[in-house]
Amino acid sequence: MDKNIRICIVGGGPAGLSAGMYLEKKGYENYTILERLDRVGGKCWSPHYNGRRYEMGAIMGVPSYYAVHDVEEFCGITHDGPKLNRNYKNARGDVIEPFEPKKNILKIPRLLKMKKQVKRLGELLETKYKGYDLNGHRGVSEGRYEGFSQQNAKREPVSGVNPHLKDLALPFSEFCKLNGVELIQDIWIGPFTSFGYGYFDEIPAAYVLKYLDFQTCMNFVKINLWTWKEGTQFIWESLNDHLKHPARLNSHIEKVERKDGKVYVTVNGEVEEYDKIIVTAPLYIPNKRADGQVGMVDYFDAREDEKTLFSKIDYERYDVLAVETKPEDHPEISYYVFDNMVPEKLGRLMVYYRRWKDTKDQVITTYALRKHKDKAEIDYDVCKKMVLDDLKTMHNPATNVVNEWSVYYFPHVFSKDYADGWYEKVEAMQGKYDTYYAGEVMSFGDMDETAEYSRELVERFF
Ligand SMILES: Cc1cc2nc3c(=O)[nH]c(=O)nc-3n(C[C@H](O)[C@H](O)[C@H](O)COP(=O)(O)OP(=O)(O)OC[C@H]3O[C@@H](n4cnc5c(N)ncnc54)[C@H](O)[C@@H]3O)c2cc1C
């Protein structure tokens, strides 16, 4: 492709900014990043509180975050944040140790069985499901894998045929049953459901295992995690500062028209002409959101195939509160509440996070899900009240809510559409209307998967 082409990138989150970085590294310098908000980072949002930053969005990474590491190297920064730690409580607010055999004598047989099943899953993923952990979903529903190895930072191209991969379209609970490893869900659920990614009876195994591949899940178990002192937003602010063309903030895109091999973008009242456009912002949002965020099909001259396919995308309603407590009510550590990570407890507090060990002069952040495929969505205010009540039950009552966020979170498709080849169809459309689709739905809703997808998109098409 001609290195001088004019490329418009929609969205200044991890996907959009890293698309800019990888394009620049490959010699494409004629790009423009349009961000609708007055800040970069998207769901990596780290506001200030009494001289330090806390996390309203992304919190952590793992050592296999190769794309995030590329960004760190590009900017000369590193993961220098507070060490994470956590404990567990039951729904009554008692501290428990669910994985400690000595504290759970009656559960010892189950714990031993679980340990065996974790080992078994590890073996199955290496053999029966070879190729499962590539970034993105190309070929999976057809029993193929195609992409770049995630075994190490080199990310060599790999491809192959493996009909078993079709099992990844099943909801994760069914996938586990099929393979006789149901108990492993007790481990995988912590960094999945409480992190807002939905429930195992509704989310295809592909999303669960591509994000929580065996190694990554073990890093969560061993708390071998990265954080950033200035917050995850700082990674993307640093990248923005190092790009030749930083994102243009407060860009309101009114219209995108694609005709005669050109892309016309009406932004803040002016029409701009480009050759190609990369969309990292949401492709489809079913109902109008209070925060004004809309999907691409609403402001593009969307074609029928785009409308049909993108209307299959659903997303999670994930709510974050930042609260103050009295010093004597401050939690001594972060807590997970497994009892509340089931659909029957929709809207209840699943995890709450204490960021700094050395001070009580900080906010605590809380996390709850309001939606399950088969249940009525819980109203935002009802959920907020439930979470605040739960904090009282946990013996850490809040005095004040200082920040709150209802997030457009983890766009994904359900099992039927996954099995019907949704990803193959969308991948076949890449470039068709001088348009490329990137961002969370194309891989998975975490910082690294989405930045890695942008890397591979640039590698594949530019
Ligand atoms: C509470 C929470 C906890 C999380 N925890 C973690 C974690 O610990 N680790 C991890 O790796 N990830 C975590 N994530 C997920 C991670 O933050 C996201 O997956 C990642 O930010 C996705 O990057 P993205 O660029 O694809 O999308 P986004 O971050 O959503 O960025 C999209 C950008 O596009 C902009 N935009 C939208 N519409 C338009 C438009 N019409 N025009 C122009 N711009 C537009 C948005 O304003 C936004 O800046 C968490 C997220 C949340 C909310």
PDBQT file of the ligand as one rigid body, heavy atoms in Angstrom, charges set to zero:
ROOT
HETATM    1  C1  LIG A 501     -13.947  -1.087  34.949  1.00  0.00    +0.000 C 
HETATM    2  C2  LIG A 501     -13.015  -1.624  33.905  1.00  0.00    +0.000 A 
HETATM    3  C3  LIG A 501     -11.981  -2.470  34.281  1.00  0.00    +0.000 A 
HETATM    4  C4  LIG A 501     -11.099  -2.960  33.325  1.00  0.00    +0.000 A 
HETATM    5  N1  LIG A 501     -10.037  -3.712  33.723  1.00  0.00    +0.000 NA
HETATM    6  C5  LIG A 501      -9.096  -4.043  32.822  1.00  0.00    +0.000 A 
HETATM    7  C6  LIG A 501      -7.861  -4.593  33.263  1.00  0.00    +0.000 A 
HETATM    8  O1  LIG A 501      -7.614  -4.731  34.468  1.00  0.00    +0.000 OA
HETATM    9  N2  LIG A 501      -6.958  -4.950  32.313  1.00  0.00    +0.000 N 
HETATM   10  C7  LIG A 501      -7.181  -4.757  30.980  1.00  0.00    +0.000 A 
HETATM   11  O2  LIG A 501      -6.316  -5.086  30.175  1.00  0.00    +0.000 OA
HETATM   12  N3  LIG A 501      -8.321  -4.202  30.547  1.00  0.00    +0.000 NA
HETATM   13  C8  LIG A 501      -9.281  -3.832  31.433  1.00  0.00    +0.000 A 
HETATM   14  N4  LIG A 501     -10.417  -3.200  31.009  1.00  0.00    +0.000 N 
HETATM   15  C9  LIG A 501     -10.730  -3.168  29.562  1.00  0.00    +0.000 C 
HETATM   16  C10 LIG A 501      -9.928  -2.168  28.762  1.00  0.00    +0.000 C 
HETATM   17  O3  LIG A 501      -9.937  -0.916  29.379  1.00  0.00    +0.000 OA
HETATM   18  C11 LIG A 501     -10.548  -2.064  27.378  1.00  0.00    +0.000 C 
HETATM   19  O4  LIG A 501     -10.692  -3.329  26.808  1.00  0.00    +0.000 OA
HETATM   20  C12 LIG A 501      -9.714  -1.217  26.430  1.00  0.00    +0.000 C 
HETATM   21  O5  LIG A 501      -9.645   0.104  26.911  1.00  0.00    +0.000 OA
HETATM   22  C13 LIG A 501     -10.340  -1.238  25.046  1.00  0.00    +0.000 C 
HETATM   23  O6  LIG A 501      -9.656  -0.366  24.175  1.00  0.00    +0.000 OA
HETATM   24  P1  LIG A 501     -10.379   0.176  22.866  1.00  0.00    +0.000 P 
HETATM   25  O7  LIG A 501      -9.520   1.230  22.314  1.00  0.00    +0.000 OA
HETATM   26  O8  LIG A 501     -10.764  -0.968  22.009  1.00  0.00    +0.000 OA
HETATM   27  O9  LIG A 501     -11.767   0.793  23.398  1.00  0.00    +0.000 OA
HETATM   28  P2  LIG A 501     -12.002   1.981  24.417  1.00  0.00    +0.000 P 
HETATM   29  O10 LIG A 501     -11.047   1.939  25.533  1.00  0.00    +0.000 OA
HETATM   30  O11 LIG A 501     -13.448   1.912  24.738  1.00  0.00    +0.000 OA
HETATM   31  O12 LIG A 501     -11.699   3.270  23.544  1.00  0.00    +0.000 OA
HETATM   32  C14 LIG A 501     -12.570   3.683  22.515  1.00  0.00    +0.000 C 
HETATM   33  C15 LIG A 501     -12.393   5.176  22.309  1.00  0.00    +0.000 C 
HETATM   34  O13 LIG A 501     -13.205   5.589  21.226  1.00  0.00    +0.000 OA
HETATM   35  C16 LIG A 501     -13.824   6.811  21.567  1.00  0.00    +0.000 C 
HETATM   36  N5  LIG A 501     -15.038   6.963  20.773  1.00  0.00    +0.000 N 
HETATM   37  C17 LIG A 501     -16.219   6.319  20.917  1.00  0.00    +0.000 A 
HETATM   38  N6  LIG A 501     -17.089   6.726  19.980  1.00  0.00    +0.000 NA
HETATM   39  C18 LIG A 501     -16.445   7.639  19.213  1.00  0.00    +0.000 A 
HETATM   40  C19 LIG A 501     -16.826   8.414  18.099  1.00  0.00    +0.000 A 
HETATM   41  N7  LIG A 501     -18.034   8.341  17.573  1.00  0.00    +0.000 N 
HETATM   42  N8  LIG A 501     -15.914   9.271  17.579  1.00  0.00    +0.000 NA
HETATM   43  C20 LIG A 501     -14.658   9.373  18.104  1.00  0.00    +0.000 A 
HETATM   44  N9  LIG A 501     -14.254   8.651  19.179  1.00  0.00    +0.000 NA
HETATM   45  C21 LIG A 501     -15.132   7.788  19.719  1.00  0.00    +0.000 A 
HETATM   46  C22 LIG A 501     -14.106   6.657  23.051  1.00  0.00    +0.000 C 
HETATM   47  O14 LIG A 501     -14.346   7.913  23.666  1.00  0.00    +0.000 OA
HETATM   48  C23 LIG A 501     -12.840   5.971  23.518  1.00  0.00    +0.000 C 
HETATM   49  O15 LIG A 501     -11.835   6.885  23.865  1.00  0.00    +0.000 OA
HETATM   50  C24 LIG A 501     -11.286  -2.650  31.950  1.00  0.00    +0.000 A 
HETATM   51  C25 LIG A 501     -12.300  -1.766  31.576  1.00  0.00    +0.000 A 
HETATM   52  C26 LIG A 501     -13.157  -1.247  32.548  1.00  0.00    +0.000 A 
HETATM   53  C27 LIG A 501     -14.220  -0.287  32.141  1.00  0.00    +0.000 C 
ENDROOT
TORSDOF 0
